[in-house]
Amino acid sequence: MIMGFSIALVVFSLLLMLLVLMHKGKGGGLSDMFGGGMQSTVGGSSVAERNLDRITVVVGLIWFAIIVALGILMKLDS
C-alpha cells in the first residue's frame, strides 16, 4: 500500500510541476524563461486559463492528501 502511494506521489508531483509551468507568467519569474513573458496581455483570463487554475488546485489537493496518507501509513507501519 505504501508503494502504491509512493508511486502516486511521484506521478502527481510530476503532473503538478507540468501544470505550474503551463501557467501564463504574470511578470518576471521562471515562466518568462520558457517564453511566458513574450505573450501580450489582452486583459482578463480566458476559460482555458481558469480551467488550468482549477485543475492545478485539484491536483495540488490530491498531492497534499497523498502526502498526509503516506505519513499516516508510515507512522502506523512502524
N, C-alpha and C positions, 0 to 999 in steps of 0.2 A: 504494500500500500504506500509506503514511504517512497519507493522507487517511482511509482506512478505519479505521485505529486511532484517529485523532483523533476521528472521529465516534463510534466505540465508547466512547472515553473520556468524551465528553460525556454519552452516554446512560447509562453506568454511574455517572457522578458524580451525575446527577440521581436515578437509582434508589437509590443509596446514601443520599443526603440524605433521600429519602422514607422509606426503611426505618428510618433512625435516628430520624426524627421520629415514627414509628409506635410506638416502644417506650414502654412504660409508665414514667412517672417514678419514680425511686427516692428522691425527696426533693429539692426545690429544682432550679433549672435551667430551661432553655428549655422542657422538656416541661410544666412547670407553667403556662407562659404559654398553652399551647394546650389546657388542660383536663386534663392528665395527673395533676395533683395532687389532683383532685376525686374520683378513684375510691378506693373503700375497698380496703384490702389484706386479702384473705381468708386469705392465707398460701399459700406455695408458688407455683410458676409453672405455669401451665396448659400444655397441649400446644401451643396456638396461640402462646404466648409463646416456648416452646422452639423451635418451628419458625421463628418470626420471627428468633430469635437465629441459628439455623443458616443461614437464607437470607442474613442480613446478613453473616455471616462469609464465606460463599461469594462473595457479590457483592464484598465488600471484597478478597478474594484475587484475583478476576478483575480488579478495578480496578488492583490493585498490579501484576499481571502485564502488563496493557496499558501501564502507565507504563514498566515495565522494557523491554518490547518496543519502545515508541516511542523510548526513549533509545538503544537499540542501533541501531535503524534510522536514526535521525538521525545517529548517530556514523558509521555506515558510508556514509551518503549524502554526507557532506561530505568 
